[in-house]
Amino acid sequence: MFRFFLRRVALTLPTFVALMFVTFVAVRLVPGDPIEARTGERGIAPERLAMLRHELGLDQPVWQQFLHYANGILHGDFGVSIVTKTPILHEFAILFPATLELAFCGLIFAIVLGIPAGVIAAVKRGSIFDHSVMTVALAGYSMPIFWWGLLLIMFMSEYLGLTPVSGRMDLINYYFEPVTGFMLIDSLLSDQEGAFGAAVSHLILPSIVLGTIPLAVIARMTRSSMLEVLSEDYVRTARAKGLSPLRVVGLHALRNALIPVVTVIGLQTGTLLAGAVLTETIFAWPGVGKWLIESISRRDYPALQGGIMLISGIVILVNLIVDLLYVAINPRIRHGG
Amino acid sequence: MPLLSIRNLSVTFATSRGPFRAVDGVDLDVEAGELVAIVGESGSGKSVAMLAVMGLLPWTAKVTADRLSFDGQDLATLTPRERRKIIGRDIAMIFQEPMSSLNPCFTVGFQIREAMAAHLDLSRAQRQARAVELLELVGIPEPVRRLKAFPHQLSGGMSQRVMIAMALACRPKLIIADEPTTALDVTIQAQILDLLLRLQRESGVGLVLITHDMGVVAETSQRVCVQYAGQQIEMQTTRGLFRDPHHPYTSALLAALPERAHGRLLPSIPGVVPGLADRPKGCLFSPRCRFATDTCRTVPPPRASAALGHALCHTPLVDGVPRAQEIAA
């Protein structure tokens, strides 16, 4: 078990190195640099441009810039934002709870709906329920996130007036200092009446939009995995014991069917954080996704490099956790060596 | 009143190529404490018939029977909930593939205690004690440690012992063993069979043994039911069957036993069991039967009297010689 853990951790190292290189190159492939992005069409005196470039180290050869950047990351230093002059790690730490809160709620939405839908579709295969779930899942999977978000805003917020259009909180009615950075928790801690409800209502639409693709993937995966497991001999054994269908399906079959589903859920963290970039932009959600988009238009190289590295690091970490969780669910791996 | 009583049991599967009748008019009585064997080739419907009794067939199967009663209760009219009170408690089943019949995600102990938790009014400690007792009964050493094992840590023979322990957990009145030794090593087969027979004798439980091994039948059962292509073609005492088989198929099966063969070449039955598409009009065995007449090929055979082993045949054999059936004709 411990060796499995070590091997699994060692495997993530090459991924990090490759990631460091790819982010560095990709960021520089965008036309223009931070100075040009800031000066825009006004233009700038050549000597001033050279001076600013020198200040940011952009006049050095690219390989030197890379070494400098890699050296910093290996020492835990992600650099300073060109625009705000604050350390990247600090900005990220302030914004990330908002993204995490959104991604978490989106994932909960996807799991809570996706697994039961997949299970019921498998048990009642060929039924109207099965066909509708699979059709909706396919539609959800194929729909562009930004379009789906706009549709929901138009219908739920504009037409029905049920949910707020954007943001995390009604800032006119409520104000409190962030404690944890998670709006759901901070609103409860603030003791202001209605603040928690307001936080929840702001979360609903973004969570649905962000959770739709994972929901479709989880539902489809659960269904196919469940279909396979339901024809296994041990499910027949469980039924032969006279157990209730709920116990046969919900315990004996589901426990086995969940093994591949957990892997898929882990892989969805990447989708979630990528989706967060779009979702946060649509809903003016002040998280790292929106921050990254803004950093692109500002050509804020350190912010982009650092932000992408940090997000990727989190995705890699989550996948590592999922692999370990997988071992916990499946005893065959646990004892297999 | 027999413990299990089946009359004219039929099971039809809906397939993409139309309905397929896997079991066709099977009758069976099992008395309490009796050991009845069902023999037949693969696909003769012996497992399907017993799965129908358990109510374990998939939804594509349609089960009909004139009578399907267990211990005085009509299984066919019970609600699924009422039926689940009998299944696993009074009737238990042991399957062919022990390795895949145990759930890989749960410990052996959990799976043995589970049936008790569902059917018996025992405390947690009592269930654990009974589980230990059961593993000792089926000859598993270090029962307390084994209860914590997962199925993949057990060998095939061990797994089948666990399956037997699981079947015995609620002290059933009837056990259906569906080819319990087929998937095991030859050396283990004898051990498991001996164990099953010993437990059956000691506990007085009724046992239906599904097998395709005539040798096993001869050693174990009191009565035999022979199935061919979903039909029950002969039913008599084991002793009678081996001495004087009345259906030509049974006769040919026995002739193919190595112990009984006289010549240098082992006799075999030509042809194969008819499938869905190539069912003969008359007797299903007629294309392979060396006694078949034109009547056999065109008219479905009647069932002979008990004296002739209920043989489903136009010309049941008596001492190896076909005799026209006066009774039913």
Interface residues (C-beta under 8 A of the other chain):
Chain A: E232 D233 Y234 R236 T237 A238 R239 A240 K241 G242 L243 S244 H252 R255 N256 I329 N330 P331 R332 H335
Chain B: M54 L56 R83 R84 K85 I86 I87 G88 R89 A92 M93 F95 E97 S100 S101 L102 N103 P104 C105 F106 Q111 E114 A115 A118 H119 F150 H152 Q153 M163 M166
